[in-house]
Amino acid sequence: MSRAEIHHDASDLFAAVKRSAEQIAAFLPEGAAPKIALVLGSGLGSYADALSDAKGIDYAELGFPRSGVVGHAGRLVYGRAAKSETSPGVEVLLMQGRVHTYEGHSLQTVVLPVRAMVMAGCKTVVLTNAAGGVGAGLEAGDLVLLRDHLNLMGDSPLRGPNDDRFGPRFPDMTEVYDAKLRAVAEQVAAKLSIRLKSGVYAGLLGPQYETPSEVRMLRGLGADLVGMSTVPEAIVARHMGAKVLGMSCVSNLAAGMSGQPLSHEEVTETANRVRATFIKLLDGIMAELVSLC
């Protein structure tokens, strides 16, 4: 599949996802069976360097769309996270970057990689992103565990005919971000003395950053974080029955809160600054997931 849009016909979509899942299976080392999919947001792709026995492949070879945004490398990496002398680690499929609907893709195309990884056997999906801080008390560099989200993109990746092979027509979204996984993340953060806050993520279309008035609206709606990703991926992962854990790195304070203009350079600079802490936290979470997967 090229970067052209996937047809919205349900059978075409299922066929495209199945094809990518088969290509993932062919890419994996013999005997590999990763149960965890990890999506890395802007500037966070360096976690791939922490994997053992790593093997990568370009998105184009899997039929995945590739992002043109800085900080999204466009490679799928297989490897073992949290490997040590006493543990073989946990197998993961790791996405270095993602595409966004503001780049001109439909949401069905945006979520194809997550659907394919779940179809390929991943039962847990860990979604990370760089986000603007909206809630009181948040600072650039904070790591925040997602407890819920607001879909303000004006669309859904489930729009159109439903294919029951993916999931039900009306999937329940009472608990998008799994409570047990969140508890694991909080326990790991406490053990490592890492400050991990909790918040609600608002997903907007973008690509422009929000106005100060929009930020005030988001705060009034209960949002703590704002970004342009994650929500569609979380929706389809739950649609397919996978468990979801979400985390944001606060890359900057949203418009009107810091007195400074916003830029994508600030996003990547902040991600680089907290990289070591982010890797330490993710490794700790992955070590705990060994027994859960």
VMD Tcl script that draws the C-alpha trace (Angstrom):
set ca {
  {0.00 0.00 0.00}
  {1.31 3.45 -0.89}
  {0.66 6.63 1.02}
  {-2.60 6.93 -0.88}
  {-5.71 6.85 1.27}
  {-7.35 3.58 2.18}
  {-10.86 3.24 0.81}
  {-13.51 3.61 3.50}
  {-15.17 0.37 2.41}
  {-15.01 -1.98 5.41}
  {-13.79 -4.98 3.43}
  {-11.00 -2.95 1.81}
  {-9.91 -1.66 5.22}
  {-9.84 -5.12 6.74}
  {-7.84 -6.43 3.78}
  {-5.29 -3.61 4.12}
  {-4.86 -4.21 7.86}
  {-4.58 -7.98 7.33}
  {-1.93 -7.46 4.67}
  {0.14 -5.26 6.99}
  {-0.26 -7.74 9.86}
  {1.03 -10.52 7.62}
  {4.01 -8.37 6.62}
  {4.75 -7.75 10.31}
  {4.65 -11.50 10.95}
  {7.07 -12.08 8.07}
  {9.43 -9.41 9.45}
  {9.59 -10.87 12.97}
  {12.44 -13.22 13.96}
  {11.53 -16.89 14.02}
  {9.61 -17.77 17.17}
  {8.94 -14.14 18.11}
  {5.48 -13.34 19.47}
  {5.34 -9.79 20.84}
  {2.23 -8.99 22.88}
  {3.01 -5.30 23.47}
  {2.81 -2.52 20.89}
  {4.46 0.80 21.75}
  {3.85 4.02 19.80}
  {6.43 6.76 20.37}
  {5.46 10.39 19.86}
  {7.37 13.48 18.76}
  {10.99 13.39 19.89}
  {10.49 10.18 21.92}
  {11.70 7.69 19.30}
  {15.06 7.25 21.01}
  {13.53 4.62 23.32}
  {14.21 2.18 20.47}
  {17.91 2.48 21.36}
  {17.16 0.91 24.75}
  {15.86 -2.33 23.22}
  {17.91 -5.52 23.10}
  {18.02 -7.82 20.06}
  {16.53 -4.99 18.04}
  {15.51 -5.32 14.41}
  {13.92 -2.53 12.39}
  {12.00 -2.09 9.16}
  {10.79 0.99 7.27}
  {7.07 1.72 7.40}
  {6.83 1.64 3.61}
  {7.72 -2.06 3.59}
  {4.76 -2.80 5.87}
  {2.21 -0.70 4.03}
  {2.23 1.90 6.79}
  {1.93 5.60 5.96}
  {5.01 7.61 6.90}
  {5.01 10.97 8.62}
  {6.76 14.03 7.24}
  {6.94 15.64 10.69}
  {10.33 16.13 12.38}
  {10.78 13.69 15.25}
  {8.90 10.81 13.60}
  {11.45 8.43 12.08}
  {8.99 6.10 10.38}
  {10.36 2.70 11.42}
  {8.87 -0.31 13.17}
  {11.31 -1.91 15.58}
  {11.09 -5.36 17.17}
  {13.13 -6.00 20.29}
  {13.16 -6.86 23.96}
  {12.61 -4.20 26.59}
  {13.85 -4.38 30.18}
  {16.24 -7.26 29.43}
  {18.65 -8.04 32.26}
  {20.82 -10.80 33.70}
  {17.82 -12.19 35.54}
  {15.11 -11.54 32.95}
  {14.86 -12.17 29.19}
  {12.86 -8.97 28.96}
  {9.54 -8.52 27.21}
  {9.06 -8.61 23.45}
  {7.69 -5.40 21.95}
  {6.79 -3.90 18.61}
  {7.80 -0.26 18.69}
  {6.67 2.48 16.31}
  {9.19 5.28 15.92}
  {6.71 7.99 15.05}
  {3.19 8.14 13.68}
  {1.19 9.97 11.03}
  {-1.48 12.52 11.85}
  {-4.72 13.36 10.12}
  {-3.57 16.99 9.69}
  {-1.00 15.68 7.21}
  {-3.89 14.87 4.87}
  {-4.61 11.29 5.94}
  {-7.99 9.91 6.91}
  {-8.28 8.63 10.46}
  {-8.64 5.13 9.03}
  {-5.17 5.50 7.54}
  {-3.76 7.07 10.71}
  {-4.77 4.08 12.83}
  {-3.85 1.34 10.35}
  {-0.48 0.57 12.05}
  {-2.10 0.10 15.47}
  {-4.82 -2.09 13.99}
  {-2.16 -4.17 12.20}
  {-0.07 -4.65 15.35}
  {-3.12 -5.75 17.34}
  {-4.10 -8.14 14.55}
  {-0.50 -9.44 14.56}
  {-0.91 -10.46 18.22}
  {-0.30 -7.38 20.40}
  {-2.84 -7.40 23.23}
  {-1.51 -4.30 25.01}
  {-0.95 -0.95 23.29}
  {1.17 1.73 24.96}
  {0.61 5.15 23.40}
  {2.95 8.08 24.08}
  {2.89 11.64 22.84}
  {4.29 15.10 23.32}
  {1.47 17.38 24.46}
  {0.73 20.92 25.48}
  {0.06 21.46 29.15}
  {-3.39 22.91 29.84}
  {-4.10 21.84 33.42}
  {-3.04 23.82 36.45}
  {0.29 22.81 37.94}
  {1.74 21.23 34.81}
  {5.23 22.22 33.67}
  {7.25 21.54 30.54}
  {9.01 18.21 31.03}
  {6.31 16.63 33.21}
  {5.30 13.05 32.45}
  {1.54 12.51 32.69}
  {-0.44 9.28 32.76}
  {-3.66 9.46 30.75}
  {-6.78 8.47 32.65}
  {-9.23 9.55 29.93}
  {-9.52 11.61 26.77}
  {-11.73 14.06 24.90}
  {-12.17 13.41 21.18}
  {-12.43 16.93 19.74}
  {-11.16 16.04 16.28}
  {-14.62 16.19 14.76}
  {-14.30 12.66 13.40}
  {-13.88 9.05 14.48}
  {-11.68 6.27 13.04}
  {-14.79 4.07 13.35}
  {-16.89 6.23 11.02}
  {-18.30 4.33 8.08}
  {-19.43 0.71 7.74}
  {-18.37 -1.45 10.68}
  {-16.53 -4.71 10.12}
  {-17.43 -7.09 12.94}
  {-14.08 -8.82 12.45}
  {-12.49 -5.74 14.05}
  {-15.03 -5.24 16.81}
  {-18.60 -4.17 17.63}
  {-20.45 -1.33 15.95}
  {-20.76 0.58 19.24}
  {-17.69 -0.18 21.39}
  {-17.78 0.83 25.04}
  {-15.38 3.63 25.99}
  {-16.06 3.73 29.73}
  {-12.45 2.79 30.46}
  {-10.26 3.50 27.45}
  {-7.04 3.57 29.49}
  {-6.82 0.35 31.49}
  {-6.98 0.85 35.27}
  {-4.65 -2.07 36.05}
  {-2.02 -0.82 33.62}
  {-2.27 2.67 35.09}
  {-1.78 1.23 38.56}
  {1.35 -0.57 37.36}
  {2.72 2.65 35.87}
  {2.05 4.58 39.08}
  {3.72 1.90 41.21}
  {6.78 1.87 38.95}
  {7.05 5.67 39.00}
  {6.84 5.71 42.80}
  {9.49 2.99 43.08}
  {11.82 4.94 40.78}
  {11.06 8.29 42.45}
  {9.76 9.68 39.15}
  {6.99 12.26 39.35}
  {4.13 10.89 37.24}
  {1.01 13.01 37.18}
  {-2.43 12.01 35.90}
  {-4.61 13.85 33.43}
  {-7.19 14.00 30.65}
  {-5.92 14.38 27.07}
  {-7.83 16.43 24.51}
  {-7.24 15.39 20.91}
  {-7.67 18.18 18.34}
  {-7.26 18.17 14.58}
  {-4.40 20.68 14.23}
  {-1.90 21.41 12.75}
  {-2.16 24.93 14.17}
  {-1.64 25.27 17.89}
  {-4.63 26.32 19.96}
  {-5.58 29.93 20.63}
  {-5.68 31.22 24.20}
  {-9.49 31.19 24.04}
  {-9.47 27.57 22.91}
  {-7.15 26.69 25.77}
  {-9.54 28.30 28.26}
  {-12.36 26.28 26.69}
  {-10.36 23.06 27.02}
  {-9.65 23.74 30.68}
  {-13.35 24.32 31.21}
  {-14.08 20.94 29.61}
  {-11.72 19.21 32.02}
  {-8.66 18.77 29.81}
  {-5.17 18.76 31.29}
  {-3.29 18.09 28.04}
  {-3.84 18.91 24.40}
  {-2.39 17.30 21.29}
  {-3.07 16.04 17.78}
  {-2.75 12.27 18.11}
  {-3.35 9.30 20.45}
  {-7.16 9.48 20.64}
  {-7.86 7.70 17.31}
  {-5.30 4.99 18.12}
  {-6.77 4.43 21.58}
  {-10.26 4.13 20.11}
  {-9.36 1.43 17.58}
  {-7.20 -0.49 20.05}
  {-10.20 -0.71 22.37}
  {-12.46 -1.49 19.40}
  {-10.29 -4.56 18.76}
  {-10.20 -5.60 22.41}
  {-6.63 -4.54 23.26}
  {-5.74 -2.89 26.57}
  {-4.37 0.66 26.38}
  {-1.89 2.62 28.46}
  {-1.31 6.27 27.55}
  {1.38 8.73 28.61}
  {2.17 12.30 27.64}
  {5.35 14.29 27.92}
  {4.40 17.92 28.51}
  {6.48 19.59 25.83}
  {5.28 23.13 26.47}
  {2.55 25.08 28.20}
  {-0.39 25.77 25.90}
  {-1.06 29.15 24.29}
  {-1.56 32.05 26.67}
  {-0.12 30.22 29.67}
  {3.57 30.99 29.34}
  {3.67 34.27 27.47}
  {5.87 32.69 24.80}
  {5.04 31.73 21.20}
  {4.76 27.98 20.52}
  {7.02 26.00 18.19}
  {7.67 22.39 17.22}
  {11.35 22.94 18.06}
  {10.35 23.42 21.69}
  {8.50 20.09 21.55}
  {11.56 18.15 20.43}
  {13.92 20.05 22.77}
  {11.79 19.19 25.80}
  {11.50 15.55 24.72}
  {15.29 15.38 24.48}
  {15.65 16.92 27.94}
  {13.47 14.30 29.64}
  {14.63 11.40 27.49}
  {16.61 9.63 30.23}
  {13.71 9.83 32.71}
  {11.22 8.73 30.06}
  {13.36 5.72 29.11}
  {13.83 4.78 32.78}
  {10.08 4.91 33.41}
  {9.18 2.98 30.26}
  {11.77 0.31 31.04}
  {10.36 -0.07 34.53}
  {6.82 -0.40 33.21}
  {7.90 -2.94 30.58}
  {9.65 -5.01 33.24}
  {6.38 -5.24 35.16}
  {4.41 -6.09 32.03}
  {6.52 -9.23 31.54}
  {4.30 -11.05 34.01}
  {1.09 -9.59 32.59}
  {1.55 -10.48 28.94}
}
mol new
graphics top color blue
foreach p $ca { graphics top sphere $p radius 0.5 }
foreach p [lrange $ca 0 end-1] q [lrange $ca 1 end] { graphics top cylinder $p $q radius 0.2 }
display resetview
